[in-house]
């Protein structure tokens, strides 16, 4: 059985100078970089919340 993952799309705004820098590195998969950064931030926040809950007990 094959599992299908539904993906959602969203748009962000970035400064022009950052976009120029990104454009100067065309081999980088910027959407993947953003996705991984968001995943890491969520994981970090989850771990922090878990730590806070364990500290409160």
C-alpha positions in Angstrom: 0.0 0.0 0.0 1.4 3.4 -1.0 1.0 6.3 1.3 0.4 9.7 -0.2 1.5 12.8 1.7 -0.6 15.9 1.0 1.5 19.1 0.8 0.4 22.6 1.4 1.9 25.7 -0.2 2.5 29.1 1.5 4.3 32.3 0.5 6.8 34.3 2.5 8.2 37.8 1.9 11.9 38.3 2.1 14.1 41.4 1.7 15.4 42.1 -1.9 19.1 41.7 -0.8 18.4 38.3 0.7 16.6 37.2 -2.6 19.7 38.4 -4.6 21.9 36.3 -2.3 19.7 33.3 -2.8 19.6 33.8 -6.5 23.4 33.8 -6.5 23.3 30.2 -5.2 21.1 28.5 -7.8 22.1 24.9 -6.8 20.5 25.3 -3.4 17.0 23.9 -3.0 15.6 26.9 -1.0 12.2 25.4 -0.4 13.8 22.4 1.2 16.1 24.6 3.3 13.0 26.5 4.5 11.1 23.3 5.2 14.0 21.8 7.2 14.4 25.1 9.2 10.7 25.1 10.1 10.8 21.5 11.2 13.9 22.1 13.4 12.2 25.1 15.0 9.0 23.1 15.7 11.1 20.3 17.2 13.1 22.8 19.4 9.8 24.3 20.7 8.3 20.9 21.4 11.4 19.9 23.3 11.4 23.2 25.3 7.7 22.7 26.2 8.4 19.2 27.3 11.3 20.4 29.5 9.0 23.2 30.9 6.3 20.6 31.8 8.8 18.3 33.5 10.3 21.2 35.4 6.9 22.3 36.7 6.2 19.0 38.4 
